[in-house]
Each structure stands twice: as structure tokens, then as C-alpha cells.
Amino acid sequence: MGERDEPPLQGEALIKEVARLIRLARSHWDAHENGACRRERDRALVLYARLSKEEKGRIPQVLLVWLRYRSEKYFGPGRTAPGGKKPR
């Protein structure tokens, strides 16, 4: 029963949902809730990948910049592992 019976999002509804998820991830980030931030960011990225080039252009630039910056710096493969110790 976890699956909704609604059709998949598309068009304007998909664009709005991507923007909403990025804003939600950003609010979790500001509240230092890293797990929740990662979850919402991942959901936003999955939906963002479904957008066409034209639809991607309709996402506010400030949200895309935040998403890319956080994705690469804090969640990307080159990040420092959580709780890692710095060498002395």
C-alpha cells in the first residue's frame, strides 16, 4: 500500500515538485538535519532527471546552484566521510 494510485508527475506538476523538494532539502540543511536533507535531495535528483532540457530551465537558478553545490561538495564521491578524523 506504499505506492500511490496517482499517475506519475509530469509537466508543470513535476517542475513544481522538483522545486519543492529542493527547497525542503535546503530547509533540512539549514536545520542541520543531514539525513533528511540527503533523502529529499536524492528524491529531487531522481525527479530532476526526468525533466526535459526545457523543463530543467524552468527550475529557479538559485535552487539548481544550491543542489549542485551541496550534491558535489557534501554528498558526492569525493567528500570526506562523516565522522572522519583529520590526520595530524
C-alpha positions, 0 to 999 in steps of 0.5 A: 500500500506504499505506492500511490494510485496517482499517475506519475508527475509530469509537466508543470506538476513535476517542475513544481515538485522538483522545486519543492523538494529542493527547497525542503532539502535546503530547509533540512540543511539549514536545520542541520538535519543531514539525513533528511536533507540527503533523502529529499535531495536524492528524491529531487535528483531522481525527479530532476532527471526526468525533466526535459532540457526545457523543463530543467530551465524552468527550475529557479537558478538559485535552487539548481546552484544550491543542489549542485553545490551541496550534491558535489561538495557534501554528498558526492564521491569525493567528500570526506566521510562523516565522522572522519578524523583529520590526520595530524 
